[in-house]
Amino acid sequence: MIDEFQEEDGGSTRVVDAAFRTVPRDHTTFLVWKVTEASTELLPRTHYGTFYDAEAYLVYSASLLCHPAGPDVIRREIKESNGDYAERHIHAWAGERCGNLAALALRRGTQLATYLGMPVVIHREASTKETPRLLSYFRDGIRILRSGSNLNGAARLYRVRGRRPLLVQLEPVSWSQLAADGVFVLDTSSLLVLWLGRAANLVEKIFGAKIAYRMARGADKSTSVRRIAIAHDGYEQTLPSNDRALLDSLLELRARSVRPASPPPDPPRTARLYKATQPHRVTPVTVPSQRPAARLEEVKRAPLFREDLTDDGVYIVDSGSRGVWAWIGPQATGPGKRGALAAARGLARAKRHTGAVCVTTAGREPLEFASLFQNWRWCDARRDIRVRAARSATTKLDAVNLATNAWLAAEAQLPDDGSGSLRVWRVRRCGVDEDAEKEADGALAEVERPQAAAFYDRDCYIVLYTYHSPNGDQTMIYYWMGGSAPNDLRNLGAKEAKDLYIKLGRLPVQAWVYQGKEPAHFLQIFKGRMITYVGSATDYDPSGRRVIPPSRVLILVSGQYAREARGTEVRGAGRGAGRGACCVLRDGARVWVWCAASATGDEREVAKNMAAVEHTLVMQGKEKSDFWAALGDRRHLLVPSAVKEIERPLPPRLFYVSIGAPGQYSFEEIVSFSQYDLMPEMVGIVDGHCALFVWLGAHCCPRAKDDARSIALAYLAHDPAARDMETPIITVNQGREPPHFTGFFPHWKQSMWKGHKTFSAIVSALEGKAIVQRGNISIPNGNSTNRFDQYEKYPLGLLRGPKEHQPPDVDPLMKELYLTHDDFVATFGMPYSEFRTLPGWKQKDLKKAVGLF
């Protein structure tokens, strides 16, 4: 049944499905419909999270901003007049085999948005490429099943993907579906086979085990369950005979051929902004619904800014793997406004994007869209209060209070008030500087008075800071890199910082910071007196240990609080870049503090504190001759910047890091996150926008613990917003999280993972219930460090063939490493662990005998 109603802005009659008449416009809610040619059927809660590939669905979510959404949302009235800010999203999901239902679902989603009469974001979802927001609604993941496949009782094959697990049914059941980096569940009437690819990550293995256990128990969760067999990639022959026979009947082990791990992701591409314009009609249109296609004109490439969007325009943002977005200005009208979604879909087709296509209106942009722009001012009245309170807080910033009020620590980016102990080392090249004692002291020279806070832009420094918290002493290692420091010095400093980190038991929080991008806590440590001079410390002291600032210098001062205060020496027009309304002029023993007429009282206090000695305060327009004489020809540098607008930063974002081959990473956003989304087996990135936090789980891949900075740099490079590659990077280990990290998570619990079960423990627990059987060979359950398992695997016949027909990554002198375990044992009559202990000549003879040399 359909109804008609009058559209407010255009007066035209629009058709709306009667199923939408019960949707509350001013309450939080969560609803799912199945779309058919004849109707739109509201689904019961028990069907949420299950989709069929020949059907189409609509998902509607209304929740308060930055609050959890989904089936468990508490229904309450949204009072926007009282500061409530609602997020409304409509998702049109279409299966791969749904045909015309995809367009029909999107059309009915548009009808729902029109009926609501509220700002709403519309998402066109693609099967297996769902947006992070859609996945966030279903905490246990979603299932994509084959329509009609459950009728004949045959075996079914599923793949488990992602941190918010996606369970996808695959057909046909064959080796061609299995991949070396995947986790698969083979469901038969008598047995469940959990097949683990050799390159699969631990997080997906854990979800695979849990999903297999739920399948084994059945819908009624009965005590009598089917058995689970765990088959490792290349070790299928080690399964018990009965299980091996069943697997062979379904997959034919002799024909085993597993797809290699997924190829590396496409190279990162920055976002592009297009303006949509509607061409004039030159001939009458005979079909009323037909409209000429919008023209897209490329405006610019990232970095993008809110000022690039005009209020009367319609714009399309192509963000690559993060979807195509249409933005409708508040004053946009006519065909351009109505055709925004069609224009975005047209661009997606032209670019061959298979991901989501979304449309949003001005003033209600979701975080996923706002994060594509630089310095976007986030609209959230409730959070504005917290941001202002954190920025102006000058008391109760000690470690004890910040540990209790972690939200304040996160907003201010302070774990304590900077009153802990401090040591600073300057990085130096051996054999280059003039210090005769360098060879004995190594590459680090300790600075004698670190609280003097003097840095030089051609140097690099390591700062070791320790403070006392309610959980004991906490240590942080900051590695500071000057803007003009050469790369070889930066690399040497990075090595020294890592060595210090290892020496301290890998317990400290690590941070890599760059000149002019220092985080708030780094500035707080130096009590608002940090100054960066031009040149190197050895220009004034050959040892580089003593703090001897230049006697004649002009320092530009910026910031209104100690944790914002930084001073920068300015010499010429090229060096004068920066913000600030005050300057400190030093000429021998005399010091002046010059303040522009626009300087605030806080800025003047910061500048006087930066001077640190007896000084003369000079206001703009009241300078005396001695000041001008000391300033000399640098008068043109006294150009104050405008008053800095109070920032309204974006909320933090969490990303799950999937680690592939060395140097290959993929990032999956987790929307509406909590501490429950962190797992000891994973690596996570919390994007605080002003800084990146890399969280290392206790059981994460060992390579990740050594490559934490590389992971963060890869994330910045893959961000379509064209992020600053000098964004501060902070590494945090599980169990040692500081409050300015935990404050990003609501209700952080230090005891969260005390009862956590590793993958090995989960398998052992299932074995204890006599429902799991593994092979009779010991196989690591974690991230494999076995050299043999780290190589790509190929059929024996291919490896015996001519060299020109073999894959390019095969080493012709070590072909045996590219066999699966089962093929290796069948060929050599022993496992690789035994083969590698043989003398070299014996190994060579055996390889010649089997045709692998």
WOBEL-V830796 format. One line per field, one symbol per residue. ss: DSSP state (a for helix, b for strand, c for the rest). burial: # if it has 9 or more other C-alpha atoms within 8 Angstrom, else .. A space follows every 50 residues. Layout:
ss=???
burial=???
This chain:
ss=cbbbbbccccccbbbbbaaaaaccccbcbbbbbbbccccbbbccaaaccb bbcccbbbbbbbbbccccccccccccbccaaacccbbbbbbbbbcccccc aaaaaaaaaaaaaaaaccccbbbbbbcccccaaaaacccccbbbbccccc cccccbbbbbbccccbbbbbccccaaacbcccbbbbbcccbbbbbbcccc caaaaaaaaaaaaaaaacccccccccbbbbbbcccaaaccaaaaaaaaaa acaaacccbccccccccccccbbbbbbbcccccccccccccccbbbbbbb bccbbaaacccccbbbbbcaaacbbbbbcccccaaaaacaaaaaaaaaaa acccccbbbbbcccccaaaaccbbccccccaaaaaaaaaaaaccccccaa aaaacaaaaaaaccccccccbbbbbbbccccccccccaaaaccbbbccca aacbbbcccbbbbbbbbbbccbbbbbbbbbbcccccaaaaaaaaaaaaaa aaacccccbbbbbbcccccaaaaaacccccbbbcccaaaccccccccccc cbbbbbbbcccccccbbbbcccaaaccccccbbbbbbccbbbbbbccccc aaaaaaaaaaaccccbbbbcccccaaaaaaaaaaaaaccccccccccccc ccbbbbbbbcccccbbbbbbccccaaacccccbbbbbcccbbbbbbcccc caaaaacaaaaaaaaaaacccccccccbbbbbbcccccaaaacccccccc ccccccccaaaaaaaaaacccbbccccccccccccccaaacccccaaaaa ccaaacccccccccaaaaccaaaaaaaacccaaaaccccaaaaaaaaaac ccc
burial=......#......####.##......##########...####....#.# ###############...###.#....#.....############..#.. ##.###.#######....#########.##.#.#####..#######... ....#######..########.###.############..########## #########..###.###......############.###..##..##.. ##.....####........#########...............###.... #####...#..#########..########.#...##.###.###.##.. ..#.########.###..######.#.......#.##..#......#### ###.##############.#.#########..#....#....#####..# .##################....#########..#...##.###.##... #.....#########.######################.########... ..###################....#..#########...######..#. ..#########...#..###..#...##..#..#..#..#.......### .#########...##########....#.#########..#######..# #..##..#..#############...########.##.#######..... ........##.##..##...#####........#....##..##...##. .....#...#...##..########..#.###..#.......##.###.. .##
